[in-house]
Amino acid sequence: MQGGHVYRCGILDCHSHFGLAWELSNTLNASFCVRAVQRAIARYGPLEVFNTDQGCQFTSAEFTAPLLALGLKLLMDGKGRCLDNVFVERLWRTVKYEEVHLKCLVSMVAAHSQWDRFFCFRNERRPHSSLAEATPRETYRATIPLAVNQ
């Protein structure tokens, strides 16, 4: 981003590739990651297993303590094992190639607005070949209980 860095955290359902929540921050503390998880749970119900890489924000007590208190099982990728979390890595590759490298982000507000549109498009309208040309939203809705189906 113009004048600094933007850090991101995305919460994906690995089966459907549906983006449950995401957050941006200009610092690498864990609070924005905790907010993303809390938003995902508030909108879509409890999560059972949560997989991350071994970034400092995910290994900190600030991140792990609230999630463990909620009863989540935490899994962490091996060091240098990007394929352990391939769905999120693929998401960030797509964001970089379709958003970051093509558009000049001048502020956090602009980045948030732009990425909000991108995630809405990706979840709602973009068919995925790995999902038999269905969208992540369609696949997610087809596989979750009706009580939390949104």
N, CA, C and O atoms as a GROMACS GRO file, in nm:
protein
  600
    1MET      N    1   0.086  -0.116   0.000
    1MET     CA    2   0.000   0.000   0.000
    1MET      C    3   0.090   0.122   0.000
    1MET      O    4   0.200   0.120   0.055
    2GLN      N    5   0.043   0.226  -0.060
    2GLN     CA    6   0.117   0.350  -0.066
    2GLN      C    7   0.148   0.396   0.077
    2GLN      O    8   0.057   0.418   0.156
    3GLY      N    9   0.276   0.410   0.109
    3GLY     CA   10   0.314   0.460   0.240
    3GLY      C   11   0.322   0.357   0.350
    3GLY      O   12   0.338   0.394   0.467
    4GLY      N   13   0.312   0.229   0.319
    4GLY     CA   14   0.323   0.129   0.426
    4GLY      C   15   0.278  -0.008   0.382
    4GLY      O   16   0.261  -0.035   0.263
    5HIS      N   17   0.261  -0.095   0.480
    5HIS     CA   18   0.223  -0.233   0.455
    5HIS      C   19   0.082  -0.259   0.507
    5HIS      O   20   0.035  -0.192   0.599
    6VAL      N   21   0.017  -0.356   0.447
    6VAL     CA   22  -0.113  -0.404   0.495
    6VAL      C   23  -0.099  -0.553   0.521
    6VAL      O   24  -0.053  -0.628   0.435
    7TYR      N   25  -0.139  -0.594   0.640
    7TYR     CA   26  -0.139  -0.735   0.675
    7TYR      C   27  -0.282  -0.784   0.668
    7TYR      O   28  -0.376  -0.710   0.697
    8ARG      N   29  -0.300  -0.910   0.630
    8ARG     CA   30  -0.436  -0.961   0.613
    8ARG      C   31  -0.451  -1.095   0.681
    8ARG      O   32  -0.355  -1.170   0.701
    9CYS      N   33  -0.574  -1.123   0.717
    9CYS     CA   34  -0.610  -1.252   0.776
    9CYS      C   35  -0.742  -1.293   0.714
    9CYS      O   36  -0.838  -1.216   0.713
   10GLY      N   37  -0.747  -1.414   0.662
   10GLY     CA   38  -0.870  -1.464   0.601
   10GLY      C   39  -0.911  -1.595   0.665
   10GLY      O   40  -0.828  -1.680   0.695
   11ILE      N   41  -1.041  -1.611   0.684
   11ILE     CA   42  -1.096  -1.734   0.741
   11ILE      C   43  -1.174  -1.803   0.630
   11ILE      O   44  -1.274  -1.749   0.582
   12LEU      N   45  -1.130  -1.921   0.589
   12LEU     CA   46  -1.194  -1.995   0.480
   12LEU      C   47  -1.247  -2.128   0.529
   12LEU      O   48  -1.188  -2.193   0.616
   13ASP      N   49  -1.360  -2.168   0.472
   13ASP     CA   50  -1.407  -2.305   0.487
   13ASP      C   51  -1.333  -2.385   0.380
   13ASP      O   52  -1.347  -2.358   0.261
   14CYS      N   53  -1.254  -2.482   0.423
   14CYS     CA   54  -1.168  -2.554   0.328
   14CYS      C   55  -1.246  -2.639   0.228
   14CYS      O   56  -1.200  -2.660   0.116
   15HIS      N   57  -1.362  -2.688   0.266
   15HIS     CA   58  -1.440  -2.771   0.174
   15HIS      C   59  -1.497  -2.689   0.058
   15HIS      O   60  -1.486  -2.728  -0.058
   16SER      N   61  -1.557  -2.575   0.091
   16SER     CA   62  -1.626  -2.495  -0.011
   16SER      C   63  -1.544  -2.378  -0.064
   16SER      O   64  -1.582  -2.317  -0.164
   17HIS      N   65  -1.432  -2.347   0.000
   17HIS     CA   66  -1.348  -2.232  -0.034
   17HIS      C   67  -1.421  -2.101  -0.004
   17HIS      O   68  -1.379  -1.994  -0.050
   18PHE      N   69  -1.527  -2.107   0.072
   18PHE     CA   70  -1.606  -1.990   0.106
   18PHE      C   71  -1.532  -1.905   0.208
   18PHE      O   72  -1.488  -1.955   0.311
   19GLY      N   73  -1.519  -1.776   0.180
   19GLY     CA   74  -1.456  -1.683   0.273
   19GLY      C   75  -1.553  -1.644   0.381
   19GLY      O   76  -1.649  -1.572   0.355
   20LEU      N   77  -1.529  -1.691   0.503
   20LEU     CA   78  -1.619  -1.662   0.615
   20LEU      C   79  -1.598  -1.522   0.670
   20LEU      O   80  -1.694  -1.455   0.708
   21ALA      N   81  -1.474  -1.477   0.674
   21ALA     CA   82  -1.443  -1.343   0.724
   21ALA      C   83  -1.299  -1.310   0.686
   21ALA      O   84  -1.219  -1.398   0.654
   22TRP      N   85  -1.268  -1.182   0.691
   22TRP     CA   86  -1.132  -1.137   0.666
   22TRP      C   87  -1.113  -1.004   0.735
   22TRP      O   88  -1.210  -0.932   0.761
   23GLU      N   89  -0.990  -0.971   0.764
   23GLU     CA   90  -0.955  -0.845   0.829
   23GLU      C   91  -0.822  -0.794   0.774
   23GLU      O   92  -0.740  -0.872   0.725
   24LEU      N   93  -0.804  -0.664   0.781
   24LEU     CA   94  -0.678  -0.600   0.744
   24LEU      C   95  -0.624  -0.523   0.864
   24LEU      O   96  -0.700  -0.483   0.952
   25SER      N   97  -0.494  -0.504   0.866
   25SER     CA   98  -0.431  -0.426   0.972
   25SER      C   99  -0.303  -0.365   0.919
   25SER      O  100  -0.242  -0.417   0.825
   26ASN      N  101  -0.262  -0.254   0.980
   26ASN     CA  102  -0.133  -0.195   0.943
   26ASN      C  103  -0.024  -0.237   1.042
   26ASN      O  104   0.090  -0.192   1.031
   27THR      N  105  -0.060  -0.322   1.138
   27THR     CA  106   0.038  -0.379   1.231
   27THR      C  107   0.021  -0.531   1.231
   27THR      O  108  -0.082  -0.584   1.189
   28LEU      N  109   0.123  -0.599   1.279
   28LEU     CA  110   0.121  -0.745   1.277
   28LEU      C  111   0.086  -0.802   1.414
   28LEU      O  112   0.126  -0.914   1.447
   29ASN      N  113   0.011  -0.727   1.494
   29ASN     CA  114  -0.033  -0.786   1.620
   29ASN      C  115  -0.149  -0.881   1.592
   29ASN      O  116  -0.203  -0.881   1.481
   30ALA      N  117  -0.187  -0.960   1.689
   30ALA     CA  118  -0.285  -1.066   1.665
   30ALA      C  119  -0.430  -1.021   1.674
   30ALA      O  120  -0.520  -1.098   1.638
   31SER      N  121  -0.456  -0.902   1.720
   31SER     CA  122  -0.595  -0.860   1.746
   31SER      C  123  -0.681  -0.863   1.620
   31SER      O  124  -0.799  -0.898   1.628
   32PHE      N  125  -0.627  -0.826   1.505
   32PHE     CA  126  -0.708  -0.827   1.383
   32PHE      C  127  -0.740  -0.970   1.340
   32PHE      O  128  -0.845  -0.995   1.279
   33CYS      N  129  -0.652  -1.064   1.371
   33CYS     CA  130  -0.678  -1.205   1.340
   33CYS      C  131  -0.787  -1.260   1.431
   33CYS      O  132  -0.874  -1.336   1.386
   34VAL      N  133  -0.783  -1.224   1.557
   34VAL     CA  134  -0.887  -1.266   1.652
   34VAL      C  135  -1.021  -1.209   1.608
   34VAL      O  136  -1.123  -1.279   1.613
   35ARG      N  137  -1.023  -1.083   1.566
   35ARG     CA  138  -1.149  -1.021   1.517
   35ARG      C  139  -1.205  -1.098   1.398
   35ARG      O  140  -1.326  -1.118   1.389
   36ALA      N  141  -1.119  -1.141   1.307
   36ALA     CA  142  -1.166  -1.217   1.189
   36ALA      C  143  -1.231  -1.347   1.233
   36ALA      O  144  -1.337  -1.384   1.182
   37VAL      N  145  -1.169  -1.418   1.326
   37VAL     CA  146  -1.226  -1.544   1.374
   37VAL      C  147  -1.358  -1.518   1.446
   37VAL      O  148  -1.456  -1.590   1.424
   38GLN      N  149  -1.362  -1.416   1.529
   38GLN     CA  150  -1.486  -1.383   1.601
   38GLN      C  151  -1.599  -1.345   1.504
   38GLN      O  152  -1.714  -1.383   1.526
   39ARG      N  153  -1.566  -1.272   1.399
   39ARG     CA  154  -1.667  -1.237   1.298
   39ARG      C  155  -1.719  -1.360   1.227
   39ARG      O  156  -1.839  -1.372   1.203
   40ALA      N  157  -1.630  -1.452   1.193
   40ALA     CA  158  -1.670  -1.576   1.125
   40ALA      C  159  -1.764  -1.657   1.214
   40ALA      O  160  -1.866  -1.709   1.168
   41ILE      N  161  -1.731  -1.668   1.341
   41ILE     CA  162  -1.815  -1.745   1.434
   41ILE      C  163  -1.949  -1.676   1.456
   41ILE      O  164  -2.052  -1.743   1.460
   42ALA      N  165  -1.949  -1.544   1.469
   42ALA     CA  166  -2.074  -1.470   1.489
   42ALA      C  167  -2.168  -1.486   1.370
   42ALA      O  168  -2.289  -1.496   1.389
   43ARG      N  169  -2.114  -1.488   1.250
   43ARG     CA  170  -2.198  -1.498   1.130
   43ARG      C  171  -2.237  -1.640   1.092
   43ARG      O  172  -2.348  -1.663   1.044
   44TYR      N  173  -2.146  -1.736   1.115
   44TYR     CA  174  -2.168  -1.870   1.060
   44TYR      C  175  -2.167  -1.982   1.162
   44TYR      O  176  -2.175  -2.099   1.125
   45GLY      N  177  -2.156  -1.948   1.288
   45GLY     CA  178  -2.160  -2.051   1.392
   45GLY      C  179  -2.022  -2.100   1.429
   45GLY      O  180  -1.921  -2.055   1.373
   46PRO      N  181  -2.018  -2.191   1.524
   46PRO     CA  182  -1.889  -2.236   1.578
   46PRO      C  183  -1.803  -2.308   1.474
   46PRO      O  184  -1.854  -2.377   1.386
   47LEU      N  185  -1.675  -2.291   1.489
   47LEU     CA  186  -1.577  -2.362   1.407
   47LEU      C  187  -1.522  -2.475   1.492
   47LEU      O  188  -1.514  -2.463   1.615
   48GLU      N  189  -1.484  -2.584   1.429
   48GLU     CA  190  -1.429  -2.696   1.505
   48GLU      C  191  -1.277  -2.695   1.505
   48GLU      O  192  -1.213  -2.705   1.609
   49VAL      N  193  -1.220  -2.682   1.386
   49VAL     CA  194  -1.076  -2.688   1.371
   49VAL      C  195  -1.031  -2.562   1.300
   49VAL      O  196  -1.096  -2.515   1.207
   50PHE      N  197  -0.920  -2.507   1.346
   50PHE     CA  198  -0.868  -2.386   1.286
   50PHE      C  199  -0.722  -2.410   1.250
   50PHE      O  200  -0.641  -2.441   1.338
   51ASN      N  201  -0.687  -2.395   1.122
   51ASN     CA  202  -0.552  -2.419   1.075
   51ASN      C  203  -0.486  -2.288   1.036
   51ASN      O  204  -0.546  -2.205   0.967
   52THR      N  205  -0.362  -2.268   1.080
   52THR     CA  206  -0.287  -2.147   1.046
   52THR      C  207  -0.144  -2.185   1.010
   52THR      O  208  -0.102  -2.300   1.025
   53ASP      N  209  -0.071  -2.086   0.961
   53ASP     CA  210   0.073  -2.105   0.948
   53ASP      C  211   0.135  -2.067   1.084
   53ASP      O  212   0.063  -2.045   1.182
   54GLN      N  213   0.267  -2.060   1.089
   54GLN     CA  214   0.333  -2.031   1.216
   54GLN      C  215   0.379  -1.886   1.226
   54GLN      O  216   0.482  -1.856   1.286
   55GLY      N  217   0.302  -1.796   1.165
   55GLY     CA  218   0.332  -1.654   1.178
   55GLY      C  219   0.321  -1.609   1.323
   55GLY      O  220   0.249  -1.669   1.403
   56CYS      N  221   0.393  -1.502   1.355
   56CYS     CA  222   0.397  -1.456   1.494
   56CYS      C  223   0.259  -1.422   1.548
   56CYS      O  224   0.233  -1.440   1.667
   57GLN      N  225   0.170  -1.372   1.464
   57GLN     CA  226   0.036  -1.337   1.510
   57GLN      C  227  -0.043  -1.462   1.549
   57GLN      O  228  -0.127  -1.455   1.639
   58PHE      N  229  -0.019  -1.574   1.482
   58PHE     CA  230  -0.096  -1.696   1.508
   58PHE      C  231  -0.038  -1.780   1.622
   58PHE      O  232  -0.109  -1.861   1.681
   59THR      N  233   0.089  -1.763   1.651
   59THR     CA  234   0.150  -1.840   1.760
   59THR      C  235   0.144  -1.766   1.893
   59THR      O  236   0.179  -1.822   1.997
   60SER      N  237   0.100  -1.640   1.891
   60SER     CA  238   0.096  -1.561   2.014
   60SER      C  239  -0.018  -1.604   2.105
   60SER      O  240  -0.121  -1.655   2.059
   61ALA      N  241   0.001  -1.583   2.234
   61ALA     CA  242  -0.106  -1.611   2.332
   61ALA      C  243  -0.227  -1.522   2.306
   61ALA      O  244  -0.340  -1.562   2.333
   62GLU      N  245  -0.204  -1.402   2.254
   62GLU     CA  246  -0.314  -1.310   2.221
   62GLU      C  247  -0.411  -1.373   2.121
   62GLU      O  248  -0.531  -1.346   2.125
   63PHE      N  249  -0.359  -1.457   2.032
   63PHE     CA  250  -0.443  -1.525   1.934
   63PHE      C  251  -0.493  -1.660   1.985
   63PHE      O  252  -0.612  -1.690   1.974
   64THR      N  253  -0.404  -1.741   2.040
   64THR     CA  254  -0.441  -1.878   2.076
   64THR      C  255  -0.534  -1.885   2.197
   64THR      O  256  -0.626  -1.967   2.199
   65ALA      N  257  -0.513  -1.801   2.297
   65ALA     CA  258  -0.593  -1.809   2.420
   65ALA      C  259  -0.743  -1.793   2.395
   65ALA      O  260  -0.821  -1.876   2.442
   66PRO      N  261  -0.788  -1.688   2.323
   66PRO     CA  262  -0.933  -1.675   2.301
   66PRO      C  263  -0.992  -1.789   2.218
   66PRO      O  264  -1.106  -1.830   2.242
   67LEU      N  265  -0.916  -1.841   2.123
   67LEU     CA  266  -0.967  -1.951   2.041
   67LEU      C  267  -0.976  -2.081   2.120
   67LEU      O  268  -1.074  -2.155   2.108
   68LEU      N  269  -0.876  -2.108   2.201
   68LEU     CA  270  -0.881  -2.226   2.286
   68LEU      C  271  -0.994  -2.215   2.388
   68LEU      O  272  -1.059  -2.315   2.420
   69ALA      N  273  -1.019  -2.093   2.438
   69ALA     CA  274  -1.129  -2.072   2.532
   69ALA      C  275  -1.264  -2.101   2.467
   69ALA      O  276  -1.360  -2.139   2.535
   70LEU      N  277  -1.273  -2.084   2.336
   70LEU     CA  278  -1.396  -2.114   2.262
   70LEU      C  279  -1.407  -2.263   2.228
   70LEU      O  280  -1.508  -2.307   2.174
   71GLY      N  281  -1.305  -2.339   2.259
   71GLY     CA  282  -1.307  -2.483   2.233
   71GLY      C  283  -1.260  -2.522   2.094
   71GLY      O  284  -1.281  -2.636   2.052
   72LEU      N  285  -1.196  -2.431   2.023
   72LEU     CA  286  -1.144  -2.465   1.890
   72LEU      C  287  -1.018  -2.550   1.901
   72LEU      O  288  -0.938  -2.532   1.993
   73LYS      N  289  -1.003  -2.642   1.808
   73LYS     CA  290  -0.880  -2.719   1.796
   73LYS      C  291  -0.789  -2.641   1.702
   73LYS      O  292  -0.829  -2.609   1.589
   74LEU      N  293  -0.669  -2.609   1.746
   74LEU     CA  294  -0.576  -2.533   1.665
   74LEU      C  295  -0.474  -2.625   1.601
   74LEU      O  296  -0.411  -2.707   1.668
   75LEU      N  297  -0.457  -2.611   1.471
   75LEU     CA  298  -0.355  -2.683   1.396
   75LEU      C  299  -0.263  -2.579   1.333
   75LEU      O  300  -0.309  -2.474   1.288
   76MET      N  301  -0.135  -2.609   1.329
   76MET     CA  302  -0.040  -2.518   1.265
   76MET      C  303   0.041  -2.594   1.162
   76MET      O  304   0.084  -2.707   1.184
   77ASP      N  305   0.062  -2.528   1.049
   77ASP     CA  306   0.144  -2.585   0.942
   77ASP      C  307   0.286  -2.606   0.992
   77ASP      O  308   0.331  -2.540   1.086
   78GLY      N  309   0.355  -2.698   0.928
   78GLY     CA  310   0.498  -2.713   0.955
   78GLY      C  311   0.573  -2.592   0.901
   78GLY      O  312   0.526  -2.526   0.809
   79LYS      N  313   0.689  -2.564   0.959
   79LYS     CA  314   0.769  -2.450   0.912
   79LYS      C  315   0.808  -2.470   0.766
   79LYS      O  316   0.858  -2.576   0.728
   80GLY      N  317   0.783  -2.367   0.686
   80GLY     CA  318   0.816  -2.374   0.544
   80GLY      C  319   0.726  -2.464   0.462
   80GLY      O  320   0.762  -2.501   0.350
   81ARG      N  321   0.611  -2.499   0.515
   81ARG     CA  322   0.520  -2.593   0.447
   81ARG      C  323   0.395  -2.518   0.399
   81ARG      O  324   0.288  -2.534   0.456
   82CYS      N  325   0.410  -2.437   0.297
   82CYS     CA  326   0.297  -2.358   0.247
   82CYS      C  327   0.184  -2.447   0.196
   82CYS      O  328   0.068  -2.405   0.197
   83LEU      N  329   0.213  -2.567   0.152
   83LEU     CA  330   0.109  -2.655   0.100
   83LEU      C  331   0.019  -2.712   0.209
   83LEU      O  332  -0.087  -2.766   0.180
   84ASP      N  333   0.061  -2.699   0.336
   84ASP     CA  334  -0.025  -2.743   0.446
   84ASP      C  335  -0.152  -2.657   0.454
   84ASP      O  336  -0.254  -2.703   0.504
   85ASN      N  337  -0.144  -2.536   0.406
   85ASN     CA  338  -0.257  -2.444   0.412
   85ASN      C  339  -0.283  -2.390   0.271
   85ASN      O  340  -0.296  -2.269   0.251
   86VAL      N  341  -0.292  -2.480   0.176
   86VAL     CA  342  -0.294  -2.445   0.035
   86VAL      C  343  -0.414  -2.358  -0.004
   86VAL      O  344  -0.401  -2.274  -0.093
   87PHE      N  345  -0.527  -2.375   0.060
   87PHE     CA  346  -0.646  -2.297   0.022
   87PHE      C  347  -0.628  -2.149   0.053
   87PHE      O  348  -0.663  -2.064  -0.029
   88VAL      N  349  -0.574  -2.119   0.169
   88VAL     CA  350  -0.550  -1.979   0.205
   88VAL      C  351  -0.436  -1.922   0.121
   88VAL      O  352  -0.443  -1.807   0.078
   89GLU      N  353  -0.332  -2.001   0.097
   89GLU     CA  354  -0.222  -1.954   0.013
   89GLU      C  355  -0.272  -1.921  -0.128
   89GLU      O  356  -0.230  -1.821  -0.187
   90ARG      N  357  -0.360  -2.003  -0.180
   90ARG     CA  358  -0.417  -1.978  -0.314
   90ARG      C  359  -0.504  -1.853  -0.314
   90ARG      O  360  -0.503  -1.776  -0.410
   91LEU      N  361  -0.580  -1.834  -0.207
   91LEU     CA  362  -0.662  -1.713  -0.194
   91LEU      C  363  -0.573  -1.589  -0.200
   91LEU      O  364  -0.603  -1.496  -0.275
   92TRP      N  365  -0.464  -1.586  -0.122
   92TRP     CA  366  -0.379  -1.467  -0.120
   92TRP      C  367  -0.307  -1.447  -0.253
   92TRP      O  368  -0.281  -1.333  -0.292
   93ARG      N  369  -0.276  -1.555  -0.322
   93ARG     CA  370  -0.218  -1.540  -0.455
   93ARG      C  371  -0.316  -1.470  -0.548
   93ARG      O  372  -0.279  -1.380  -0.622
   94THR      N  373  -0.441  -1.514  -0.543
   94THR     CA  374  -0.544  -1.453  -0.626
   94THR      C  375  -0.563  -1.306  -0.590
   94THR      O  376  -0.572  -1.221  -0.679
   95VAL      N  377  -0.568  -1.274  -0.462
   95VAL     CA  378  -0.582  -1.135  -0.418
   95VAL      C  379  -0.466  -1.051  -0.471
   95VAL      O  380  -0.487  -0.940  -0.520
   96LYS      N  381  -0.345  -1.102  -0.460
   96LYS     CA  382  -0.228  -1.027  -0.507
   96LYS      C  383  -0.235  -1.001  -0.656
   96LYS      O  384  -0.212  -0.889  -0.701
   97TYR      N  385  -0.267  -1.105  -0.734
   97TYR     CA  386  -0.266  -1.091  -0.879
   97TYR      C  387  -0.386  -1.012  -0.932
   97TYR      O  388  -0.375  -0.946  -1.036
   98GLU      N  389  -0.499  -1.017  -0.864
   98GLU     CA  390  -0.620  -0.951  -0.916
   98GLU      C  391  -0.653  -0.820  -0.847
   98GLU      O  392  -0.734  -0.742  -0.897
   99GLU      N  393  -0.591  -0.794  -0.734
   99GLU     CA  394  -0.620  -0.670  -0.661
   99GLU      C  395  -0.494  -0.589  -0.634
   99GLU      O  396  -0.481  -0.476  -0.682
  100VAL      N  397  -0.403  -0.645  -0.560
  100VAL     CA  398  -0.287  -0.569  -0.512
  100VAL      C  399  -0.200  -0.520  -0.626
  100VAL      O  400  -0.167  -0.402  -0.631
  101HIS      N  401  -0.162  -0.608  -0.718
  101HIS     CA  402  -0.070  -0.570  -0.825
  101HIS      C  403  -0.136  -0.487  -0.935
  101HIS      O  404  -0.066  -0.422  -1.013
  102LEU      N  405  -0.267  -0.487  -0.943
  102LEU     CA  406  -0.336  -0.414  -1.050
  102LEU      C  407  -0.390  -0.279  -1.007
  102LEU      O  408  -0.415  -0.192  -1.091
  103LYS      N  409  -0.408  -0.259  -0.877
  103LYS     CA  410  -0.472  -0.138  -0.828
  103LYS      C  411  -0.386  -0.073  -0.721
  103LYS      O  412  -0.328  -0.141  -0.637
  104CYS      N  413  -0.380   0.056  -0.726
  104CYS     CA  414  -0.302   0.131  -0.629
  104CYS      C  415  -0.388   0.155  -0.504
  104CYS      O  416  -0.488   0.226  -0.510
  105LEU      N  417  -0.347   0.097  -0.395
  105LEU     CA  418  -0.419   0.118  -0.270
  105LEU      C  419  -0.357   0.238  -0.198
  105LEU      O  420  -0.239   0.236  -0.164
  106VAL      N  421  -0.436   0.340  -0.176
  106VAL     CA  422  -0.383   0.463  -0.118
  106VAL      C  423  -0.407   0.474   0.032
  106VAL      O  424  -0.344   0.555   0.099
  107SER      N  425  -0.499   0.391   0.085
  107SER     CA  426  -0.528   0.398   0.229
  107SER      C  427  -0.590   0.266   0.274
  107SER      O  428  -0.630   0.184   0.192
  108MET      N  429  -0.596   0.248   0.405
  108MET     CA  430  -0.661   0.129   0.461
  108MET      C  431  -0.809   0.130   0.428
  108MET      O  432  -0.867   0.024   0.402
  109VAL      N  433  -0.871   0.245   0.428
  109VAL     CA  434  -1.014   0.255   0.395
  109VAL      C  435  -1.037   0.210   0.251
  109VAL      O  436  -1.130   0.134   0.224
  110ALA      N  437  -0.953   0.257   0.160
  110ALA     CA  438  -0.966   0.217   0.019
  110ALA      C  439  -0.941   0.068   0.003
  110ALA      O  440  -1.013   0.000  -0.071
  111ALA      N  441  -0.839   0.017   0.072
  111ALA     CA  442  -0.809  -0.126   0.064
  111ALA      C  443  -0.926  -0.208   0.116
  111ALA      O  444  -0.964  -0.309   0.055
  112HIS      N  445  -0.983  -0.167   0.227
  112HIS     CA  446  -1.094  -0.242   0.285
  112HIS      C  447  -1.214  -0.244   0.190
  112HIS      O  448  -1.275  -0.349   0.169
  113SER      N  449  -1.248  -0.130   0.134
  113SER     CA  450  -1.361  -0.121   0.042
  113SER      C  451  -1.337  -0.206  -0.083
  113SER      O  452  -1.426  -0.278  -0.128
  114GLN      N  453  -1.218  -0.196  -0.138
  114GLN     CA  454  -1.184  -0.269  -0.260
  114GLN      C  455  -1.186  -0.420  -0.234
  114GLN      O  456  -1.240  -0.496  -0.315
  115TRP      N  457  -1.128  -0.462  -0.124
  115TRP     CA  458  -1.123  -0.605  -0.094
  115TRP      C  459  -1.259  -0.658  -0.055
  115TRP      O  460  -1.289  -0.775  -0.079
  116ASP      N  461  -1.342  -0.576   0.004
  116ASP     CA  462  -1.479  -0.618   0.036
  116ASP      C  463  -1.553  -0.655  -0.093
  116ASP      O  464  -1.620  -0.758  -0.099
  117ARG      N  465  -1.540  -0.571  -0.196
  117ARG     CA  466  -1.602  -0.600  -0.326
  117ARG      C  467  -1.543  -0.728  -0.386
  117ARG      O  468  -1.616  -0.811  -0.440
  118PHE      N  469  -1.411  -0.742  -0.377
  118PHE     CA  470  -1.346  -0.861  -0.432
  118PHE      C  471  -1.396  -0.988  -0.364
  118PHE      O  472  -1.430  -1.085  -0.432
  119PHE      N  473  -1.402  -0.990  -0.231
  119PHE     CA  474  -1.446  -1.111  -0.159
  119PHE      C  475  -1.592  -1.141  -0.185
  119PHE      O  476  -1.631  -1.258  -0.192
  120CYS      N  477  -1.673  -1.039  -0.199
  120CYS     CA  478  -1.814  -1.060  -0.234
  120CYS      C  479  -1.823  -1.126  -0.372
  120CYS      O  480  -1.895  -1.225  -0.389
  121PHE      N  481  -1.750  -1.073  -0.469
  121PHE     CA  482  -1.748  -1.131  -0.603
  121PHE      C  483  -1.698  -1.275  -0.598
  121PHE      O  484  -1.760  -1.364  -0.657
  122ARG      N  485  -1.588  -1.299  -0.529
  122ARG     CA  486  -1.528  -1.432  -0.522
  122ARG      C  487  -1.622  -1.534  -0.458
  122ARG      O  488  -1.632  -1.647  -0.505
  123ASN      N  489  -1.689  -1.496  -0.352
  123ASN     CA  490  -1.781  -1.587  -0.282
  123ASN      C  491  -1.911  -1.610  -0.359
  123ASN      O  492  -1.961  -1.722  -0.365
  124GLU      N  493  -1.964  -1.504  -0.416
  124GLU     CA  494  -2.101  -1.507  -0.470
  124GLU      C  495  -2.110  -1.537  -0.620
  124GLU      O  496  -2.205  -1.602  -0.664
  125ARG      N  497  -2.013  -1.490  -0.698
  125ARG     CA  498  -2.032  -1.497  -0.843
  125ARG      C  499  -1.925  -1.571  -0.920
  125ARG      O  500  -1.949  -1.609  -1.035
  126ARG      N  501  -1.810  -1.594  -0.862
  126ARG     CA  502  -1.702  -1.658  -0.936
  126ARG      C  503  -1.710  -1.810  -0.922
  126ARG      O  504  -1.691  -1.863  -0.813
  127PRO      N  505  -1.738  -1.881  -1.032
  127PRO     CA  506  -1.739  -2.027  -1.025
  127PRO      C  507  -1.596  -2.080  -1.011
  127PRO      O  508  -1.502  -2.021  -1.064
  128HIS      N  509  -1.582  -2.190  -0.941
  128HIS     CA  510  -1.451  -2.252  -0.921
  128HIS      C  511  -1.450  -2.388  -0.988
  128HIS      O  512  -1.541  -2.468  -0.969
  129SER      N  513  -1.348  -2.414  -1.066
  129SER     CA  514  -1.340  -2.544  -1.134
  129SER      C  515  -1.332  -2.658  -1.033
  129SER      O  516  -1.384  -2.766  -1.060
  130SER      N  517  -1.268  -2.637  -0.919
  130SER     CA  518  -1.257  -2.743  -0.819
  130SER      C  519  -1.390  -2.770  -0.748
  130SER      O  520  -1.403  -2.868  -0.675
  131LEU      N  521  -1.488  -2.683  -0.770
  131LEU     CA  522  -1.622  -2.700  -0.711
  131LEU      C  523  -1.724  -2.733  -0.818
  131LEU      O  524  -1.842  -2.702  -0.803
  132ALA      N  525  -1.682  -2.794  -0.927
  132ALA     CA  526  -1.769  -2.830  -1.039
  132ALA      C  527  -1.842  -2.707  -1.093
  132ALA      O  528  -1.960  -2.711  -1.124
  133GLU      N  529  -1.766  -2.596  -1.102
  133GLU     CA  530  -1.815  -2.468  -1.154
  133GLU      C  531  -1.922  -2.402  -1.066
  133GLU      O  532  -1.989  -2.309  -1.111
  134ALA      N  533  -1.938  -2.447  -0.945
  134ALA     CA  534  -2.026  -2.378  -0.849
  134ALA      C  535  -1.946  -2.266  -0.782
  134ALA      O  536  -1.823  -2.266  -0.786
  135THR      N  537  -2.016  -2.174  -0.721
  135THR     CA  538  -1.949  -2.070  -0.644
  135THR      C  539  -1.922  -2.122  -0.503
  135THR      O  540  -1.986  -2.218  -0.459
  136PRO      N  541  -1.829  -2.060  -0.432
  136PRO     CA  542  -1.807  -2.100  -0.294
  136PRO      C  543  -1.935  -2.089  -0.209
  136PRO      O  544  -1.961  -2.175  -0.125
  137ARG      N  545  -2.013  -1.984  -0.229
  137ARG     CA  546  -2.138  -1.968  -0.153
  137ARG      C  547  -2.234  -2.083  -0.178
  137ARG      O  548  -2.291  -2.138  -0.083
  138GLU      N  549  -2.253  -2.121  -0.304
  138GLU     CA  550  -2.343  -2.232  -0.337
  138GLU      C  551  -2.297  -2.362  -0.271
  138GLU      O  552  -2.378  -2.437  -0.216
  139THR      N  553  -2.167  -2.387  -0.277
  139THR     CA  554  -2.113  -2.509  -0.218
  139THR      C  555  -2.125  -2.506  -0.066
  139THR      O  556  -2.160  -2.607  -0.004
  140TYR      N  557  -2.097  -2.392  -0.007
  140TYR     CA  558  -2.107  -2.379   0.139
  140TYR      C  559  -2.251  -2.402   0.185
  140TYR      O  560  -2.275  -2.476   0.280
  141ARG      N  561  -2.346  -2.338   0.117
  141ARG     CA  562  -2.488  -2.354   0.154
  141ARG      C  563  -2.534  -2.499   0.142
  141ARG      O  564  -2.617  -2.544   0.220
  142ALA      N  565  -2.482  -2.570   0.046
  142ALA     CA  566  -2.524  -2.708   0.024
  142ALA      C  567  -2.469  -2.805   0.129
  142ALA      O  568  -2.518  -2.918   0.140
  143THR      N  569  -2.369  -2.762   0.205
  143THR     CA  570  -2.304  -2.856   0.296
  143THR      C  571  -2.319  -2.823   0.444
  143THR      O  572  -2.266  -2.895   0.529
  144ILE      N  573  -2.391  -2.715   0.477
  144ILE     CA  574  -2.404  -2.679   0.619
  144ILE      C  575  -2.549  -2.700   0.664
  144ILE      O  576  -2.640  -2.700   0.582
  145PRO      N  577  -2.571  -2.718   0.794
  145PRO     CA  578  -2.708  -2.734   0.845
  145PRO      C  579  -2.792  -2.610   0.817
  145PRO      O  580  -2.740  -2.499   0.814
  146LEU      N  581  -2.921  -2.630   0.796
  146LEU     CA  582  -3.011  -2.520   0.764
  146LEU      C  583  -3.016  -2.414   0.874
  146LEU      O  584  -3.038  -2.297   0.844
  147ALA      N  585  -2.996  -2.451   0.999
  147ALA     CA  586  -3.004  -2.355   1.109
  147ALA      C  587  -2.905  -2.242   1.096
  147ALA      O  588  -2.934  -2.130   1.138
  148VAL      N  589  -2.788  -2.268   1.040
  148VAL     CA  590  -2.688  -2.162   1.026
  148VAL      C  591  -2.669  -2.122   0.880
  148VAL      O  592  -2.581  -2.042   0.849
  149ASN      N  593  -2.748  -2.174   0.791
  149ASN     CA  594  -2.736  -2.145   0.648
  149ASN      C  595  -2.778  -2.002   0.620
  149ASN      O  596  -2.893  -1.964   0.645
  150GLN      N  597  -2.685  -1.923   0.570
  150GLN     CA  598  -2.716  -1.782   0.541
  150GLN      C  599  -2.685  -1.750   0.398
  150GLN      O  600  -2.704  -1.636   0.355
   0.00000   0.00000   0.00000
